[in-house]
Amino acid sequence: MNDASNADAAVAWLRQVSPYFRRHRGKTFVVYLDGVVIAESGLSNVIRDLVLLASVGIRLVVVFGARPQIDARLLELQIETQVVGELRASNREAMDAVRDVAGSLRLTIEALFSSAGSSVGGGATPARVAGGNLVIARPAGVIAGVDLMFTGVVRSIDRPAIESRLGNGEIVLLPPVGFSPTGELYNLRAADLAAAVAVELKAAKLLLVCTADGICGEDGVLRRQLTLKEAREMRELQVRGSENSELLELSARACQLGVERVHIVNHAVDGVLLRELFTRDGVGTLVSSAPFDQLRGAKVDDVAGILALIAPLEESGVLVRRSREKLESEIDSFLVMVRDNTVVACGALLEVSGADSAEVACIAVHPDYRGSQFGDLLLDELEQRAQDRGQKQVFVLTTQAAQWFSERGYTAAGPDSLPQERRALYNAERNSSVLIKTLS
C-alpha cells in the first residue's frame, strides 16, 4: 500500500471513530483484567490501549485479578486452603501470600502503564497511575459452615477520593484487596470488586477483559448483544461455576444496579478494547440494561442520516432521488432504526389522498446489516401503522426488490391497480414493478 493509500485509510478511520471519541470523552469506564490476562504476554497491548483511551479523555478505573498467581504462590509455599463456592478461605498465612502477589502484580502493571504512556501521541510523559486505601471491606463470614477468615466482600468504595484522582487525569488501579477500618487486609474477588466500583461510580461501561470471546448461545454462535432479560435467561442455562455463568451473573448484576453497558471481550484479540469501543458492532458480547436498536418515528435531525443511507441506492437507481427539502417535508412519514446514534435502516409510509391504501416506500438498510431483521422489522411496523389508520391495502413500487416483497406476502399487480392519484405519477421509464398486500 502506497503513502497516498495509507493516508486515505487513516482519514477514513478517523472519520469513522471520531463520533465515538466525542461520545466517550469524559465518561468513566471500569476495566476488569482477569488474573489469567495478567499472566499472558498480550497484557502490554491491553495496557497500551488503556493509555490511549485515557489520552482521549476517558476516565479509567482498572481492577486486576490475581487468582492464578495466588494459586501458584500458595502451591509453592505448600499452604493449603479451602474453596467454598467462588471464594477461598484465607488464613493469615494465605493473606501474606495474597499481599505479596497483589503488590508484585501492581508494580508490574504500573511499569507497563509507564512504558506505554511514553508512546502515546509521541510524548514522553508516562501515564499517571493512582491507588490507595480506596476500598473498605468486611469479612465474608461463615459460608456452608466454613469460616472464610480474611476473605472479604466490599463494604464501601471511597468515591470522592477516586473521583478526585480521575479528575486529575490519573488512571486509578485497584488490586483485589480491601481494608477494614481497623487496618486488616482482606482478599476480595476481583470481578465483584470491579462491578461494585462501576455501580458506585455510576460508570458508563464495565469492561470485562478475560479469556472468553464473549457469550455463546446453545448453537455455539457468539452473541454480540444481550439485553438484561436475555442475560438472565442464558445464565439459568449455564453450568453453575462455569466462566459463562460467572460472566453472565456479574453482567446482569451490574446492569441491574445501574451500569448501562457491560462488555465481555477476549484479551487475546489485538486491539480488543479499541475494536469493542470504536466500531459499531464490537468484537465481544455487550450486555445492556437499555434496548440496543431503537425503532422510532424519524425527526428532522435524522435527515442527514437518512440521506447518507439512501444516497448509494439512489445512485444505482434502486430508489427514486429525494432532495433534502422533499425528505424534510415527508419526515413524519418515515421510520428509522437507530444503533449507537446512527441511522442504520429507514422506511416510509406515504398516504394517498382519498384512497384506502398507502405506499410503502424508501426501505433501505445499511450494507453492514443486510441479512439482519431490520428490513422485516421496518416493514412490519409500516404495515401495522397502515392498518391502525384504517388502510385496507399497502402497495410498493420497486425495480429490484420484487422478490423480497413477494416473499413477505405481496402480490404482483399492474400500474392500473394503483390509486388514481399515485397512478398519475407512475414513471413508465423506470418501469417499476407494482406489488400489493391486503392487510388482515
VENMO-V736078 format. One record per backbone hydrogen bond with DSSP energy under -0.5 kcal/mol. NH is the residue of the N-H (numbers start at 1). CO is the residue of the C=O. If there is no record, write none. Layout:
# VENMO-V736078
nh->NH co->CO
nh->NH co->CO
This chain:
# VENMO-V736078
nh->6 co->2
nh->7 co->3
nh->8 co->4
nh->9 co->5
nh->10 co->6
nh->11 co->7
nh->12 co->8
nh->13 co->9
nh->14 co->10
nh->15 co->11
nh->16 co->12
nh->17 co->13
nh->18 co->14
nh->19 co->15
nh->20 co->17
nh->21 co->17
nh->22 co->18
nh->23 co->19
nh->24 co->20
nh->25 co->21
nh->26 co->57
nh->27 co->24
nh->29 co->27
nh->29 co->59
nh->30 co->205
nh->31 co->29
nh->31 co->61
nh->32 co->207
nh->33 co->31
nh->33 co->63
nh->34 co->32
nh->34 co->209
nh->37 co->34
nh->38 co->34
nh->39 co->35
nh->40 co->36
nh->40 co->37
nh->43 co->40
nh->44 co->41
nh->45 co->42
nh->46 co->42
nh->47 co->43
nh->48 co->44
nh->49 co->45
nh->50 co->46
nh->51 co->47
nh->52 co->48
nh->53 co->49
nh->54 co->50
nh->55 co->51
nh->56 co->52
nh->56 co->53
nh->57 co->54
nh->58 co->53
nh->59 co->27
nh->60 co->58
nh->61 co->29
nh->62 co->172
nh->63 co->31
nh->63 co->61
nh->64 co->174
nh->65 co->33
nh->70 co->66
nh->71 co->67
nh->72 co->68
nh->73 co->69
nh->74 co->70
nh->75 co->71
nh->76 co->72
nh->77 co->73
nh->78 co->75
nh->79 co->74
nh->80 co->78
nh->84 co->82
nh->84 co->87
nh->85 co->83
nh->87 co->84
nh->89 co->82
nh->90 co->148
nh->91 co->89
nh->95 co->91
nh->96 co->92
nh->97 co->93
nh->98 co->94
nh->99 co->95
nh->100 co->96
nh->101 co->97
nh->102 co->98
nh->103 co->99
nh->104 co->100
nh->105 co->101
nh->106 co->102
nh->107 co->103
nh->108 co->104
nh->109 co->105
nh->110 co->106
nh->111 co->107
nh->112 co->108
nh->113 co->109
nh->114 co->110
nh->115 co->111
nh->116 co->112
nh->117 co->113
nh->118 co->114
nh->119 co->116
nh->120 co->116
nh->120 co->117
nh->122 co->119
nh->123 co->120
nh->126 co->124
nh->127 co->113
nh->129 co->127
nh->130 co->171
nh->134 co->132
nh->136 co->134
nh->136 co->156
nh->137 co->179
nh->138 co->153
nh->140 co->151
nh->143 co->141
nh->143 co->146
nh->146 co->143
nh->147 co->145
nh->148 co->141
nh->148 co->146
nh->150 co->90
nh->151 co->148
nh->152 co->150
nh->152 co->187
nh->153 co->138
nh->155 co->136
nh->156 co->136
nh->158 co->134
nh->159 co->157
nh->162 co->158
nh->163 co->159
nh->164 co->160
nh->165 co->161
nh->166 co->162
nh->167 co->163
nh->168 co->164
nh->169 co->166
nh->170 co->165
nh->171 co->128
nh->172 co->60
nh->172 co->170
nh->173 co->130
nh->173 co->171
nh->174 co->62
nh->174 co->172
nh->177 co->175
nh->178 co->186
nh->179 co->135
nh->180 co->184
nh->183 co->180
nh->186 co->178
nh->187 co->150
nh->188 co->176
nh->190 co->188
nh->193 co->189
nh->194 co->190
nh->195 co->191
nh->196 co->192
nh->197 co->193
nh->198 co->194
nh->199 co->195
nh->200 co->196
nh->201 co->197
nh->202 co->199
nh->203 co->198
nh->204 co->28
nh->205 co->28
nh->206 co->261
nh->207 co->30
nh->208 co->206
nh->208 co->263
nh->209 co->32
nh->209 co->207
nh->210 co->208
nh->210 co->265
nh->215 co->223
nh->216 co->214
nh->217 co->221
nh->220 co->217
nh->223 co->215
nh->224 co->222
nh->226 co->286
nh->228 co->288
nh->231 co->227
nh->232 co->228
nh->233 co->229
nh->234 co->230
nh->235 co->231
nh->236 co->232
nh->237 co->233
nh->237 co->234
nh->238 co->235
nh->242 co->239
nh->246 co->242
nh->247 co->243
nh->248 co->244
nh->249 co->245
nh->250 co->246
nh->251 co->247
nh->252 co->248
nh->253 co->249
nh->254 co->250
nh->255 co->251
nh->256 co->252
nh->257 co->253
nh->258 co->255
nh->259 co->254
nh->260 co->203
nh->260 co->258
nh->261 co->204
nh->262 co->287
nh->263 co->206
nh->264 co->285
nh->265 co->208
nh->265 co->263
nh->267 co->210
nh->267 co->265
nh->269 co->266
nh->270 co->268
nh->272 co->269
nh->275 co->271
nh->276 co->272
nh->277 co->273
nh->278 co->274
nh->279 co->275
nh->285 co->264
nh->286 co->224
nh->287 co->262
nh->287 co->285
nh->288 co->226
nh->288 co->286
nh->289 co->260
nh->290 co->260
nh->294 co->292
nh->294 co->338
nh->295 co->293
nh->296 co->294
nh->296 co->336
nh->298 co->334
nh->302 co->299
nh->303 co->300
nh->306 co->302
nh->307 co->303
nh->308 co->304
nh->309 co->305
nh->310 co->306
nh->311 co->307
nh->312 co->308
nh->314 co->310
nh->315 co->311
nh->316 co->312
nh->317 co->314
nh->318 co->313
nh->319 co->313
nh->327 co->323
nh->328 co->324
nh->329 co->325
nh->330 co->326
nh->331 co->328
nh->333 co->330
nh->334 co->331
nh->335 co->347
nh->336 co->296
nh->337 co->345
nh->338 co->294
nh->338 co->336
nh->339 co->342
nh->340 co->292
nh->342 co->339
nh->344 co->337
nh->344 co->342
nh->345 co->337
nh->346 co->364
nh->347 co->335
nh->348 co->361
nh->349 co->333
nh->350 co->348
nh->350 co->359
nh->351 co->349
nh->352 co->357
nh->355 co->352
nh->358 co->393
nh->359 co->350
nh->360 co->395
nh->361 co->348
nh->361 co->359
nh->364 co->346
nh->364 co->362
nh->366 co->344
nh->369 co->366
nh->370 co->367
nh->372 co->369
nh->377 co->373
nh->378 co->374
nh->379 co->375
nh->380 co->376
nh->381 co->377
nh->382 co->378
nh->383 co->379
nh->384 co->380
nh->385 co->381
nh->386 co->382
nh->387 co->383
nh->388 co->384
nh->389 co->385
nh->390 co->387
nh->391 co->386
nh->392 co->356
nh->393 co->356
nh->394 co->437
nh->395 co->358
nh->396 co->435
nh->398 co->433
nh->405 co->401
nh->406 co->402
nh->407 co->403
nh->408 co->405
nh->409 co->406
nh->410 co->405
nh->411 co->436
nh->413 co->434
nh->417 co->414
nh->418 co->415
nh->423 co->419
nh->424 co->420
nh->425 co->422
nh->426 co->423
nh->428 co->426
nh->430 co->427
nh->431 co->427
nh->432 co->427
nh->433 co->398
nh->434 co->413
nh->435 co->396
nh->435 co->433
nh->436 co->411
nh->437 co->394
nh->439 co->392
